[in-house]
Amino acid sequence: METIKCCAIGAGLATLTFHVPFILALPDLFTLHSVLERNPRTPTGTVCDRFNLKQVKLYTNLEQVLSDTEIELVLIGTPNDTHYALAKATLEAGKHVLVDKPVTPTVKEAKELGELAKAKGKVLYAFQNRRWDQDYLALKKLLDLPETDPLSLGTVIEFESHFDRYRLGLKGSWKDEPRPAAGLIYDLGSHLIDQTLALFGRPTSITAFASNLRGVGHPDVDDNNYTVYSLRIYMHYPAGSALPYRFTAILRAHPLSAQSPQLRFLVRGQKGSYTKYGIDVQEDQLKALVSSGVQGQTPQSLITPVPVLPVAQSIPVYGFEQEERWGTLQHASDPNGSAIVTSVWPSTEPGCYTDLYRNLAAAIREGGEMAVKWEEATAVIEMIELAKQSAREGRTVEVPR
């Protein structure tokens, strides 16, 4: 199969950490053809310098990318409020697109891009990489157990998903500015909502609370409804929808959580509960890889994931967390809960963002089914808009069916 020639737009965190390493790690599927960096500081640009690349073209404007007929796939890793315009221009030029989350600032724009991709016959793929987090894969495996399994939680009655941190100040990036699609609700909220929708489907109503707890940043933060520094989103599911009984999914991103490790998941079922601490290790591992700046140092397991848990847990392996971070199960020993039995739920399947890119290549070359459908990415933006409305109006809002 002929490799897919790619152009990466942008030279920031997304491009350096989440896109280029995987394109280089999959030479049988992709070729990094070029990079668009509008204001490169060196003649070869940030990406080529960081990964010591010699045969990659450097473009400084979008027109160069769109007119290059060799480029098949464009990777958009730019500020959120630029995604729509860049994706639209790229699709109109007849190229496939991988766009970072959040895919657009508004659901109207997301729907428009989806229609355009269909009209052009091109793949439009949302980079919802955290569906391949190890902690999420472990949770999904647990929830998929039949209720007859002794480790099953039974019917889920409450679900909590967290991306908390402790940070008193701001990082000074565009994410902290009052601009479309900036702030936690679009940043970490996109992941929290996407994972919840993938597990349980659409809720029937949403209640959300959003605020600037630290009192820092732009003075118009609370007025413009764009930048949010703390959020809680309650996704309500009635009986007979996702599960037999009524339940609530609670999503939270808190900037002042002084805790280590941070809570990641808390799931309550009729038979037991599951608690998971600590975040997926892949982002930190990829940042360490990028900082090395040496071409070819992508871990071999990025290409061929280790199928089973490594024996020596003291040796870091890509996509695997340490055993002490595994989740905890607690089950009632009898219907009266007279005793609680505690056990460990191991994270045996490695996290692997590589699978997203393999799926993307299959969709482009073979017409395979996309693991992250554009309609699902659009639904994430819809839930964000409804959550913002709920927080702004101080009420629960209905989710259109």
PAKOL-169468 format. One record per residue (C-alpha): z negated, x, y. Coordinates in pm, whole numbers, padded with zeros to 5 digits, always signed. Layout:
BEGIN
ZXY
...
***
This chain:
BEGIN
+00000+00000+00000
+00094+00130+00340
-00209+00197+00554
-00282-00028+00851
-00237+00158+01179
-00523+00079+01417
-00600+00121+01782
-00965+00117+01893
-01024-00024+02241
-01330+00122+02408
-01535+00436+02358
-01890+00303+02353
-02147+00219+02088
-01935-00035+01900
-01631+00191+01867
-01820+00511+01791
-02075+00361+01553
-01931+00049+01392
-01554+00084+01395
-01419+00438+01387
-01650+00572+01110
-01528+00304+00871
-01162+00342+00962
-01195+00713+00887
-01392+00639+00569
-01114+00423+00426
-00798+00637+00453
-00636+00442+00172
-00649+00127+00385
-00648+00233+00751
-00514+00499+00984
-00664+00552+01327
-00344+00563+01527
-00483+00561+01882
-00774+00493+02114
-00771+00314+02448
-01020+00473+02689
-00953+00385+03052
-01136+00677+03210
-01162+00961+02958
-01372+01257+03063
-01165+01504+02861
-00791+01531+02783
-00846+01409+02425
-01109+01141+02495
-01456+01058+02367
-01363+00940+02017
-01142+01235+01928
-01395+01479+02066
-01681+01317+01876
-01502+01313+01540
-01285+01621+01593
-00960+01425+01552
-00630+01599+01627
-00355+01347+01550
-00486+01040+01733
-00314+00924+02051
-00512+00856+02367
-00404+00561+02582
-00551+00475+02920
-00416+00123+02976
-00365-00190+02768
+00010-00204+02828
+00054+00119+02634
-00125-00033+02335
+00059-00363+02341
+00402-00197+02368
+00343+00045+02080
+00515-00116+01783
+00342+00113+01532
+00001-00042+01603
-00075-00332+01367
-00447-00386+01422
-00651-00362+01740
-01030-00314+01724
-01202-00461+02030
-01540-00298+02097
-01573-00359+02471
-01820-00557+02689
-01851-00918+02573
-01688-01078+02877
-01366-00883+02811
-01318-00998+02450
-01121-01313+02525
-00861-01159+02755
-00809-00854+02534
-00783-01056+02212
-00543-01304+02371
-00311-01032+02503
-00320-00852+02168
-00237-01164+01967
+00044-01252+02206
+00185-00903+02144
+00197-00982+01772
-00092-00768+01649
-00394-00841+01431
-00737-00834+01594
-01091-00740+01495
-01323-00845+01777
-01692-00770+01817
-01949-01046+01827
-01999-01253+02032
-01629-01321+02001
-01601-01495+02341
-01830-01620+02617
-01734-01985+02552
-01645-02203+02257
-01334-02324+02443
-01202-01968+02454
-01286-01909+02088
-01096-02220+01982
-00798-02119+02193
-00784-01777+02029
-00806-01934+01684
-00511-02160+01759
-00312-01868+01900
-00376-01655+01590
-00250-01936+01367
+00059-01985+01581
+00136-01612+01567
+00051-01579+01198
-00197-01301+01268
-00543-01219+01137
-00821-01277+01390
-01147-01141+01246
-01497-01158+01393
-01717-00852+01346
-02024-01030+01207
-02131-00719+01020
-02490-00826+00952
-02375-01050+00669
-02365-00716+00485
-02721-00611+00576
-02928-00518+00272
-03217-00743+00375
-02985-01041+00418
-02815-00978+00083
-03158-00960-00086
-03264-01286+00080
-02942-01460-00021
-02990-01349-00380
-03344-01489-00375
-03237-01824-00230
-02960-01851-00490
-03208-01845-00779
-03223-02170-00975
-03550-02357-00927
-03628-02305-01294
-03654-01930-01231
-04022-01826-01208
-03947-01623-00893
-03774-01910-00714
-03931-02030-00389
-03833-02385-00476
-03686-02606-00209
-03697-02428+00129
-03905-02612+00388
-03913-02354+00666
-03711-02045+00751
-03784-01775+01009
-03547-01496+01108
-03646-01231+01361
-03488-00947+01557
-03789-00830+01756
-03852-00503+01937
-04081-00346+02192
-03913-00231+02511
-04082-00258+02850
-03782-00161+03057
-03407-00214+03051
-03146+00028+02919
-02931-00007+03230
-02619-00118+03045
-02385-00409+03111
-02587-00612+02859
-02867-00640+03116
-02643-00769+03392
-02598-01138+03484
-02246-01167+03349
-02083-01397+03093
-02195-01347+02733
-02463-01088+02817
-02826-01089+02706
-03019-01137+02384
-02888-01484+02309
-02535-01345+02274
-02634-01004+02141
-02896-01047+01869
-02872-01426+01881
-02517-01405+01746
-02644-01237+01430
-02943-01468+01385
-02729-01780+01424
-02442-01653+01208
-02669-01568+00915
-02845-01904+00940
-02519-02099+00950
-02392-01902+00651
-02706-01989+00454
-02763-02352+00554
-02460-02483+00745
-02462-02676+01071
-02791-02822+01193
-02807-03169+01343
-03001-03065+01654
-03123-02757+01839
-03429-02684+02050
-03437-02353+02236
-03661-02161+02472
-03533-01864+02671
-03702-01657+02937
-03734-01320+03108
-04078-01222+02982
-04081-00877+03137
-03993-00980+03491
-03736-00703+03514
-03363-00694+03565
-03138-00897+03789
-03323-01142+04018
-03087-01425+03922
-03153-01393+03550
-03325-01729+03512
-03080-01909+03740
-02742-01811+03604
-02820-01885+03238
-02632-01579+03122
-02886-01304+03064
-03186-01390+02848
-03452-01138+02750
-03651-01349+02502
-03546-01642+02291
-03664-01887+02030
-03413-02121+01872
-03511-02406+01640
-03224-02533+01428
-03324-02870+01284
-03194-02993+00947
-03269-03348+00830
-03336-03446+00472
-03021-03454+00265
-02821-03214+00484
-02851-02850+00377
-03152-02919+00152
-03317-03227-00001
-03600-03225+00250
-03622-03195+00624
-03669-02836+00741
-03638-02612+01045
-03483-02269+01086
-03667-02067+01350
-03474-01781+01509
-03649-01537+01737
-03569-01226+01939
-03866-01089+02131
-03857-00779+02355
-04234-00722+02370
-04336-00722+02005
-04565-00420+01960
-04549-00408+01582
-04418-00169+01320
-04247-00253+01102
-04124-00569+01271
-04113-00899+01085
-03759-00977+00968
-03779-01287+00745
-04047-01542+00659
-03935-01818+00422
-04157-02096+00292
-04063-02301-00011
-04237-02567-00215
-04328-02313-00483
-04383-01995-00285
-04310-01783+00020
-04116-01468+00101
-04198-01214+00372
-03977-00923+00471
-04049-00650+00725
-03817-00387+00867
-03455-00389+00981
-03146-00287+00783
-03100+00091+00781
-02724+00112+00829
-02712+00116+01209
-02958+00405+01232
-02772+00591+00959
-02441+00541+01137
-02584+00656+01469
-02707+00972+01298
-02362+01023+01149
-02192+00982+01486
-02431+01220+01657
-02331+01493+01411
-01980+01483+01552
-01822+01641+01245
-01513+01485+01092
-01547+01403+00724
-01925+01365+00724
-01906+00994+00659
-02128+00938+00350
-01931+00905+00030
-02119+00583-00037
-01950+00430+00268
-01634+00443+00062
-01783+00374-00283
-02128+00212-00250
-02392+00319-00500
-02401+00026-00750
-02769+00059-00838
-03087+00165-00668
-03110+00546-00648
-03380+00697-00865
-03511+00932-00598
-03617+00698-00322
-03734+00996-00117
-03368+01091-00069
-03197+00871+00196
-02892+00695+00058
-02653+00500+00276
-02733+00130+00282
-03063+00156+00091
-03403+00102+00245
-03721+00262+00109
-03920+00071-00153
-04214+00016+00082
-03985-00204+00292
-03901-00439+00007
-03993-00803+00058
-04306-00969-00077
-04315-01287-00283
-04621-01509-00310
-04635-01802-00552
-04898-02065-00614
-05034-02035-00965
-05074-02413-00999
-05002-02734-00803
-05337-02704-00622
-05276-02347-00509
-05606-02232-00656
-05467-01880-00681
-05177-01692-00522
-04973-01448-00728
-04808-01165-00529
-04500-00972-00640
-04220-00763-00492
-03863-00880-00437
-03654-00560-00455
-03357-00495-00229
-03135-00363-00507
-02792-00439-00362
-02701-00186-00091
-02607-00292+00256
-02240-00214+00304
-02045-00279+00623
-01752-00115+00443
-01697-00443+00259
-01612-00614+00588
-01329-00367+00645
-01207-00395+00288
-01195-00771+00331
-01012-00732+00662
-00748-00509+00501
-00700-00757+00216
-00655-01040+00465
-00387-00845+00652
-00196-00695+00360
-00247-00958+00088
-00326-01276+00276
-00671-01279+00118
-00946-01515+00226
-01152-01384+00515
-01523-01347+00443
-01593-01429+00808
-01369-01716+00906
-01281-01761+01271
-01410-02117+01261
-01751-01977+01162
-01748-01733+01453
-01653-02019+01684
-01946-02222+01551
-02180-01937+01648
-02063-01961+02011
-02101-02339+01995
-02464-02304+01881
-02530-02052+02159
-02396-02293+02421
-02610-02574+02282
-02917-02347+02274
-02859-02251+02637
-02826-02618+02727
-03149-02700+02545
-03340-02420+02720
-03195-02512+03059
-03267-02884+03030
-03597-02851+02843
-03500-03086+02560
-03362-03101+02208
-02984-03142+02201
-02772-03297+01927
-02513-03088+01744
-02172-03259+01720
-02068-03325+01365
***
